């Protein structure tokens, strides 16, 4: 009987301990409008449109065929561009006990799915992908996500700025204002395309809404 | 002893429904072991249940040209999971997400656990799914489909009246998920049909699957995958 009680108490203690771990960021979110300001003067800053390009990348943008924009072809636009969008909802689905955080997008064709692995390093796979390989770790209540392994198919912005397979993204995500919002900071670096690392900030509002089915082809 | 009871209650309350989080893939051949999926010959089963108009529509359909997945539209949840399904099972507090690998064409099945079907549902490719636990079995009820998808790759039609009931449980000591499906459609079917499939837990994550990466390559891939099933369905007819 004593052993049972000890086991139950330990189990109970472990639940209590787990509750003091990483914050629960599960939910449906959407970026606040560009002109909105939250308490403390918090507001969206920066934009993929403003990435500082190297001269060769500036030249390349002049010949970009905007009809081939992945966003217009129902293709993934990549995390750098997708996470800045104000016009679509995202769903953050943590499975911390299983070492991952999944991010789904209402606009599934352009957003696809992001799986952030918490218990491993980069996979080392040689085949570059549209969404890259994402790993994460908690620094206090901030989820830090590191993504590499991109192909060079996605664009950095609507104007057709390209990146290379050396694109490296670091995202810092933390709940603020009592968990009603996520503060989201995205930093991109790419020594072959960007003159220097570039950071933008978005504030995501937690919604009581459900993700709706959004089929890209239906819009065309 | 009251505090002991309180602690025990707390632990039981925390236990909640079973956690099957993980990646699963359709089990075939040797992977099935002793499991026997019901109605593997699904095309024949469905054809035997089609209303005359639905059978006529199927026979008039050009399988390749009318394949929605060939143009990166959804295949719907009747077709992909039973045909090639692999998915991520991801439970949240108020719903279970079944994230299909081909997210462009199969999407996500969101099973809401704490609500009923909304009134005045607008038809969608994957419909509206609600679920509840009956012991260790999740029972999922899905309605609100549009009529743009097919029941299987043989281009068997359904109507907006389609109703899918899934009974989902873990078997094989947690190595498999068994999904038993009952499909009703009073407009397109003469009676309901049932089939089951097994999905094996895998250590791999979902591979990136971009439908429109190269439209022509994708169409060729789909055509190649679809052709044997269309030929089989013509033989059945």
Interface residues (C-beta under 8 A of the other chain):
Chain A: X5 X8 X9 X11 X12 X15 X26 X73 X74 X75 X76 X91 X93 X95 X97 X98 X102 X104 X108 X109 X112 X113 X115 X117 X129 X130 X131 X153 X210 X211 X213 X215 X216 X217 X218
Chain B: X4 X7 X8 X10 X11 X14 X19 X21 X22 X71 X72 X73 X74 X88 X90 X92 X93 X97 X99 X103 X104 X107 X108 X110 X112 X124 X125 X126 X205 X206 X208 X210 X211 X212 X213
